[in-house]
Amino acid sequence: MEPKRVLRSFWQLKNVAQIAGLQGLALLLISVSAGFAAMAAGVRGCPPRPEYNSYYLWLLAVVGVGALFLSLFYIFFPRVWMQTISKELALAPTDVNIPFFSTHPLYVFLDALFFIPAIALFESGRIESLCQFNGQRVMGWTILILAFFFPAFRIFSWYVLKRRIEAMLMNKPWRPVIWSYLVALPLIGLLTYFYMDLTVLSRLRVPVVNSETLSSGINYHPEFEGKIVRVQGKLIRGIEKCRPNGKDTETRDFPFATVILDLGASNGQVIVQATSPGQVKTLAVEAENKMGKDFEAFGRLTKLPNPEKSMICGMEKEDFKSPEGIALLEIEMP
């Protein structure tokens, strides 16, 4: 293979980036806006979160739909783009003009690159049942559906609707596609791995505290103290919201809130505490309509009574002398 032809195909990555960039932008923005919309409307029996219905959602949706329209436009109405490569880059005596097609069946291999982050996002939301992950769940479903839609629409337009230019039948742009794999595949793979490691895998790695792992209560399990865990229990007291004494009397946002979980006979109870307005809203959503039902939360676990944790929202009338021990879970994501 001539080095000149290899270099010319390499510099066509600019055109590949134009095609893949529009698709990637559409996939990301539409899926994120769909996740926000799901949180705002409330799905899977979870109450709506009106704060997610903001100008930010609509801005993402409009830009995402615009990118989607342009991506489909260049597939349904094929174009030949002429790319000029300077003679220095092309290793030629003069500048080189190379045609590049806006669509081709070989581009399904470009579309396939998006399956890597799409599957990762799909898995990151699918494995969680908490309401706070509904946005990730819907985002994962949306990006996975769009990732399948693009190659299907490309093949359908090319072979069924015959939306192509005759020159495309003769010149197959396989070299830029190979270059895109050499450049983009390692990058996408690494970014996807780091995303999964920081989100999904980090949640799966934390210890699970429930009726089985906390047998006989927190007093017999010092291995959980001070660590971020996933607590699973029955909700026995609904949310109690608090403000510091004499402060924030006019605001509607509560900075503190708690619920109480029971982990079964002889296993004690866990107080789940939110310590910021955002956490309070999320805790209220998770606790709604779940009295007496399974409830879970992430956070840092400590044993009570604890002199450093003396101010606990809504606990003035609670009995801290349980023989099995009472634990405090301060909400914190791994």
C-alpha positions as CSV (number, residue, x, y, z in Angstrom):
1,M,0.0,0.0,0.0
2,E,1.4,3.4,-1.0
3,P,2.2,5.7,2.0
4,K,0.6,8.6,0.2
5,R,-2.8,6.9,-0.1
6,V,-2.6,5.8,3.6
7,L,-1.9,9.4,4.7
8,R,-4.7,10.8,2.5
9,S,-7.2,8.4,4.1
10,F,-5.9,9.3,7.5
11,W,-6.7,13.0,7.0
12,Q,-10.2,12.1,6.0
13,L,-10.8,11.4,9.7
14,K,-12.1,15.0,9.7
15,N,-15.1,13.9,7.6
16,V,-15.6,10.8,9.8
17,A,-15.6,13.1,12.9
18,Q,-18.3,15.2,11.2
19,I,-20.5,12.2,10.7
20,A,-19.8,10.5,14.0
21,G,-19.9,13.8,15.9
22,L,-23.4,14.6,14.8
23,Q,-24.6,11.1,15.7
24,G,-22.9,11.1,19.0
25,L,-24.3,14.5,19.9
26,A,-27.8,13.3,19.0
27,L,-27.4,10.1,21.0
28,L,-26.1,11.9,24.1
29,L,-28.4,14.9,24.2
30,I,-31.6,13.1,23.4
31,S,-30.9,10.3,25.9
32,V,-30.0,12.8,28.7
33,S,-33.1,14.9,28.0
34,A,-35.2,11.7,28.0
35,G,-33.7,10.9,31.4
36,F,-34.5,14.3,32.8
37,A,-38.1,14.0,31.4
38,A,-38.5,10.7,33.1
39,M,-37.4,12.1,36.4
40,A,-39.7,15.1,35.9
41,A,-42.8,13.0,35.0
42,G,-42.1,10.1,37.4
43,V,-41.8,6.5,36.1
44,R,-42.0,3.0,37.5
45,G,-44.3,4.1,40.4
46,C,-41.9,6.9,41.6
47,P,-43.3,10.4,42.2
48,P,-42.5,13.2,39.7
49,R,-39.6,15.5,40.3
50,P,-40.7,18.9,38.9
51,E,-37.3,20.5,39.4
52,Y,-36.0,18.4,36.5
53,N,-38.5,20.1,34.1
54,S,-36.3,23.1,33.4
55,Y,-35.0,25.1,30.5
56,Y,-31.9,22.9,30.6
57,L,-34.0,19.9,29.6
58,W,-35.6,21.7,26.7
59,L,-32.3,23.1,25.5
60,L,-30.8,19.7,25.4
61,A,-33.8,18.2,23.7
62,V,-33.9,20.9,21.0
63,V,-30.2,20.7,20.2
64,G,-30.3,16.9,20.3
65,V,-33.3,16.7,17.9
66,G,-31.5,19.2,15.6
67,A,-28.4,16.9,15.6
68,L,-30.6,13.9,14.9
69,F,-32.3,15.7,12.0
70,L,-28.9,16.6,10.4
71,S,-27.6,13.1,10.9
72,L,-30.7,11.5,9.2
73,F,-30.7,14.2,6.5
74,Y,-27.2,13.2,5.3
75,I,-28.3,9.6,5.2
76,F,-31.6,10.1,3.4
77,F,-30.2,12.8,1.1
78,P,-26.6,11.6,0.3
79,R,-23.9,14.1,-0.4
80,V,-20.4,14.0,-1.8
81,W,-18.1,16.2,0.2
82,M,-14.9,17.3,-1.3
83,Q,-12.1,17.5,1.2
84,T,-8.9,19.5,0.2
85,I,-5.7,18.1,1.7
86,S,-2.7,20.3,1.5
87,K,0.2,19.1,-0.5
88,E,2.4,18.9,2.6
89,L,0.0,16.6,4.4
90,A,-0.7,14.6,1.3
91,L,3.0,14.3,0.3
92,A,2.0,15.4,-3.2
93,P,3.3,18.2,-5.5
94,T,-0.1,19.9,-5.3
95,D,-3.1,20.1,-3.1
96,V,-5.3,17.0,-3.3
97,N,-9.1,17.0,-3.5
98,I,-10.7,13.8,-2.3
99,P,-14.4,13.0,-2.4
100,F,-16.1,11.8,0.8
101,F,-19.6,10.3,1.0
102,S,-22.1,11.4,3.6
103,T,-23.4,7.8,3.9
104,H,-22.3,4.3,2.9
105,P,-23.1,0.8,4.2
106,L,-19.6,0.6,5.5
107,Y,-20.5,3.3,7.9
108,V,-22.4,0.8,10.0
109,F,-19.0,0.0,11.5
110,L,-18.8,3.6,12.6
111,D,-22.3,3.3,14.0
112,A,-21.2,0.1,15.9
113,L,-18.7,2.2,17.9
114,F,-21.6,3.8,19.7
115,F,-22.8,0.4,21.0
116,I,-19.9,0.4,23.5
117,P,-21.0,3.5,25.5
118,A,-24.7,2.7,24.8
119,I,-24.5,-0.7,26.4
120,A,-22.6,0.7,29.3
121,L,-25.2,3.4,30.0
122,F,-28.0,0.9,29.6
123,E,-26.4,-1.4,32.2
124,S,-25.7,1.4,34.6
125,G,-29.4,2.2,34.9
126,R,-30.9,-1.2,34.5
127,I,-29.2,-2.8,37.5
128,E,-30.6,-0.3,40.0
129,S,-34.1,-0.2,41.4
130,L,-33.9,3.1,43.3
131,C,-36.0,6.0,42.0
132,Q,-32.9,8.3,41.9
133,F,-31.6,6.1,39.1
134,N,-34.7,6.3,36.9
135,G,-33.0,9.0,34.8
136,Q,-30.1,6.7,34.1
137,R,-32.4,3.8,33.3
138,V,-34.4,5.8,30.8
139,M,-31.2,7.4,29.4
140,G,-29.7,3.9,28.9
141,W,-32.8,2.6,27.1
142,T,-33.0,5.7,24.9
143,I,-29.3,5.7,23.8
144,L,-29.4,1.9,23.1
145,I,-32.5,2.3,20.9
146,L,-31.0,5.2,19.0
147,A,-27.7,3.2,18.6
148,F,-29.6,0.4,16.9
149,F,-31.7,2.9,14.9
150,F,-28.9,4.6,13.0
151,P,-27.4,1.6,11.3
152,A,-30.9,0.2,10.6
153,F,-31.9,3.5,9.0
154,R,-28.7,3.7,7.0
155,I,-29.1,0.2,5.6
156,F,-32.8,0.7,4.9
157,S,-32.2,4.0,3.0
158,W,-29.4,2.5,1.0
159,Y,-30.8,-0.8,-0.1
160,V,-34.5,-0.4,0.1
161,L,-35.1,3.3,-0.7
162,K,-32.0,3.4,-3.0
163,R,-30.9,6.7,-1.4
164,R,-27.4,6.7,-2.8
165,I,-25.2,8.3,-5.5
166,E,-23.7,6.0,-8.2
167,A,-20.2,7.1,-7.4
168,M,-20.7,5.5,-4.0
169,L,-21.1,2.1,-5.5
170,M,-17.6,2.2,-7.0
171,N,-15.5,3.9,-4.3
172,K,-15.7,2.2,-0.9
173,P,-14.5,4.4,2.0
174,W,-13.0,1.5,4.0
175,R,-9.7,3.2,4.8
176,P,-11.2,6.1,6.8
177,V,-13.3,3.6,8.7
178,I,-10.2,1.5,9.6
179,W,-8.5,4.7,10.8
180,S,-11.5,5.6,12.9
181,Y,-11.3,2.3,14.7
182,L,-7.5,2.6,15.3
183,V,-8.1,6.1,16.8
184,A,-11.5,6.0,18.4
185,L,-11.9,2.4,19.6
186,P,-9.2,2.6,22.3
187,L,-10.4,6.0,23.4
188,I,-14.1,5.0,23.6
189,G,-13.1,1.8,25.4
190,L,-11.1,3.6,28.0
191,L,-13.7,6.3,28.6
192,T,-16.5,3.7,28.9
193,Y,-14.4,1.6,31.3
194,F,-13.6,4.6,33.6
195,Y,-17.3,5.6,33.5
196,M,-18.4,2.1,34.5
197,D,-15.7,1.9,37.2
198,L,-16.8,5.2,38.7
199,T,-20.5,4.6,38.6
200,V,-21.8,1.0,38.3
201,L,-18.8,-1.0,39.6
202,S,-18.3,1.4,42.5
203,R,-21.8,0.8,43.7
204,L,-21.5,-3.0,43.2
205,R,-18.3,-3.1,45.2
206,V,-19.7,-1.6,48.5
207,P,-20.8,-4.0,51.2
208,V,-24.5,-4.8,51.6
209,V,-26.0,-4.4,55.0
210,N,-29.3,-6.2,55.5
211,S,-31.0,-8.8,57.8
212,E,-28.4,-11.4,56.8
213,T,-25.2,-9.5,56.9
214,L,-26.1,-7.5,60.1
215,S,-27.2,-10.5,62.1
216,S,-27.6,-9.7,65.9
217,G,-27.1,-5.9,65.2
218,I,-24.5,-3.3,64.6
219,N,-22.8,-4.1,67.9
220,Y,-21.5,-7.4,66.5
221,H,-20.3,-6.0,63.2
222,P,-17.6,-3.5,63.6
223,E,-16.4,-4.3,60.1
224,F,-19.2,-2.0,58.7
225,E,-18.5,1.0,60.9
226,G,-17.2,4.1,59.1
227,K,-17.6,2.5,55.7
228,I,-19.8,3.4,52.7
229,V,-22.4,0.6,52.4
230,R,-25.7,-0.3,50.8
231,V,-28.4,-0.7,53.5
232,Q,-31.5,-2.8,52.7
233,G,-34.4,-2.9,55.2
234,K,-38.1,-2.3,55.9
235,L,-39.2,1.3,56.1
236,I,-40.9,1.7,59.5
237,R,-41.0,5.5,59.8
238,G,-41.6,8.0,57.1
239,I,-39.5,11.0,56.4
240,E,-39.0,13.7,59.0
241,K,-37.6,17.0,57.8
242,C,-35.7,19.5,59.9
243,R,-34.1,22.9,59.9
244,P,-31.4,24.2,62.3
245,N,-33.0,26.0,65.2
246,G,-33.6,29.7,64.4
247,K,-32.3,29.4,60.8
248,D,-33.8,29.1,57.4
249,T,-37.3,29.8,58.6
250,E,-38.4,31.3,55.3
251,T,-36.9,28.8,52.9
252,R,-38.9,25.9,51.5
253,D,-35.8,23.7,51.2
254,F,-35.0,21.5,54.3
255,P,-31.3,20.8,54.8
256,F,-31.9,17.7,57.0
257,A,-34.2,14.7,57.0
258,T,-34.4,11.1,58.3
259,V,-36.2,7.8,57.8
260,I,-35.9,4.7,59.9
261,L,-35.4,1.1,58.6
262,D,-35.9,-2.1,60.4
263,L,-33.5,-5.0,59.5
264,G,-35.5,-7.7,61.2
265,A,-35.8,-9.3,64.6
266,S,-32.7,-9.0,66.7
267,N,-30.8,-7.1,64.0
268,G,-31.6,-3.6,65.1
269,Q,-32.6,-0.5,63.2
270,V,-30.9,2.0,60.9
271,I,-31.5,5.7,60.7
272,V,-31.0,7.0,57.2
273,Q,-30.1,10.7,57.3
274,A,-30.0,13.3,54.4
275,T,-27.7,16.2,55.1
276,S,-28.4,18.6,52.2
277,P,-31.5,19.9,50.4
278,G,-30.9,17.8,47.3
279,Q,-30.5,14.7,49.4
280,V,-33.7,15.5,51.3
281,K,-35.7,15.8,48.1
282,T,-34.3,12.4,46.9
283,L,-34.9,10.7,50.2
284,A,-38.5,12.0,50.2
285,V,-39.0,10.5,46.7
286,E,-37.5,7.2,47.7
287,A,-39.7,7.0,50.9
288,E,-43.0,7.9,49.3
289,N,-45.6,5.1,49.4
290,K,-43.0,2.6,50.8
291,M,-44.1,2.3,54.4
292,G,-43.6,-1.3,55.5
293,K,-41.9,-2.1,52.2
294,D,-38.3,-2.8,51.2
295,F,-36.1,0.3,51.1
296,E,-32.4,0.8,50.4
297,A,-29.9,3.6,50.4
298,F,-26.2,4.2,50.1
299,G,-24.2,6.0,52.8
300,R,-21.6,5.9,55.5
301,L,-22.5,3.8,58.5
302,T,-21.8,4.6,62.1
303,K,-23.0,3.2,65.5
304,L,-25.2,5.2,67.9
305,P,-25.1,6.7,70.4
306,N,-22.1,8.7,69.0
307,P,-21.1,12.0,70.6
308,E,-20.0,13.4,67.2
309,K,-23.5,12.6,65.8
310,S,-25.6,14.0,68.6
311,M,-27.9,16.2,66.4
312,I,-30.0,13.8,64.4
313,C,-33.1,15.1,62.7
314,G,-36.4,13.9,64.2
315,M,-34.8,11.7,66.9
316,E,-35.9,13.6,70.0
317,K,-38.5,11.0,70.9
318,E,-36.6,7.9,69.7
319,D,-35.2,5.3,72.1
320,F,-31.5,4.8,71.6
321,K,-31.3,1.9,74.1
322,S,-32.1,-0.9,71.7
323,P,-30.3,-4.1,72.8
324,E,-29.4,-4.9,69.2
325,G,-28.0,-1.4,68.6
326,I,-29.0,1.5,66.4
327,A,-26.9,2.5,63.4
328,L,-26.8,5.8,61.5
329,L,-26.5,5.9,57.7
330,E,-25.5,9.3,56.4
331,I,-26.4,9.4,52.7
332,E,-23.3,9.3,50.5
333,M,-22.7,7.8,47.1
334,P,-19.7,5.5,46.7
